[in-house]
């Protein structure tokens, strides 16, 4: 077997491997079903629709078109894709220190922001215009000192 024959035999496998994971731009989101379905723009204007978007249990987001996505296509088949992650650099905060966590939205330019921060020193900071707590049976606050700054 010559090298040209070997390349011809392995070309299909090579193509499938190259098509398995990629980068894409989010074009649309269908948030009405039990799993979000997205439309993505891939290579050279290629558009794929009805791709499942996997999310972590207990955490739900609804990203905007223009965000970036990392899709995975089973066996390189564009009809069997899932989106592993969506990132939107337009709204990503850059103020955290190593090890800190923030839940945030796109409305960072309103007041002090719209976020929940888990910060160094066991501190939690909530920035919002309005906070509602719904407790069906009891609300307990254990704190030796409380400051109110209206």
N, C-alpha and C positions, 0 to 999 in steps of 0.2 A: 504494500500500500504506500502510495506516495503522499507527500504532505498536502497537495491539492485535494486528494481524495479524502483525507482525514478532515480537512477544513470544511469540505462540503458536508460530510457526515455530521459534524458537530455544530454547524451553523444554527440549526433550529434550537438546539439546547442553549447555545450562547445567546440567541435573541430572547428566549424566554427568561433567562437569568437577568439580562439587562432590563427587561420590562417588569420585573417583580416589585421593585421598590423605586419610588421616584419622588419628585417634588411637584407640587401643583398649586394653582391659585383657586381659591374657593369662589365659585360663580353663584351658587344658590343653595339654600337650605330648606328642606321640608321638615318641619318640626311637629307634624301632626300625628305621626305613628308612634309605636312603642320604641322604635329606634330611629334616630335622626337619619335622614337620607340626604345626601349632598350631590351637587353637580360640580365637577372639577374641570378646569382647563389644564391640559397636560402639554406634552411636546408639540411644538409647531401648530398650535391651534386645535389640537385634538381635544374633544369634549366628551367626558363620560358622565352618565347620569345614574341616579339610583344606586349610589355607592353608600353602604352602611358606614356610619360614623360611630366607632366604639368610644365609650366614655367610662371613666372610673366610676364604680358603684358609689352612690351617695353624693356625686358632684355632677351638676348639669350646667352646660353653657349653651348659648345660642350665638355663634359667631356671625360676623357680617361678611358679605362678599368683599373680596379683595384680600382676605387673610390668606396665609400660606398653609398648605397641608402636606402631610406625608402619607401617601396611599401605599398600600401593600396589595398586590394582585397575586392571588393563589396560582401557582404554576405559570405566572406571566400572562394569565388570561384576563383581559380588560373587563370581562363580564363578571368576574368574581373578585371584586375589590372590597377592601375595608379601609377606612381612614384611621390611622393610629393616633395622630395628633394634629391639632390646628393651632397655629401661632399667629399672632397679629402684632407685628413690630410697631404699628402705629400707636398702640395704647400701652405697651409694656412698660411698667415702672422700672426705674433704674436706681432707686434710692435705698434698696435693702442692703444690709450687711450680710456677709457669708452666714448661712444657716437660718436666716429669717424667711418667713413665708408671708405672702399677701394674696388675698382674694380681691380682685379688682374688676372694674368695668371700664368702658370707654369714657365715662364722664369724669375724668381726672381733672379737667379744667374748671369744674364748678366748685367754688369755695376751696376747702382744704382737700378735696378729693372725695371719692365714694368708694371706700375700701374697708377691709378688715385686715389688720396687720398682727402677726404673731412675732414679737420682737425679742431680741436678746434681753435677758434678765427676767424672763417669765412675764413680760408685759404684753397686753393686748390693747390695740388702739383701733377704735371704730370711727370712721369719718363718714357722716351722712347728714342730710338735711332733716331726716325724720327716722326714728327708731320705734318699732312696735314689738312688744313682747306679748305673746299669747300663752297663758298658762291655764290649763283646764282645772287644775286642782290646787296648786300652790306655787308660789315664787319665794325662794329663800335666797337672801343675800347675807353672807357672813363676811363682815369687814370691820376692823377696829376703828377705821377712820374714813369719813366720807366728806368730800369737798363738792359743793355746788357752785358753779361759776356761771350765773345767768348772763 
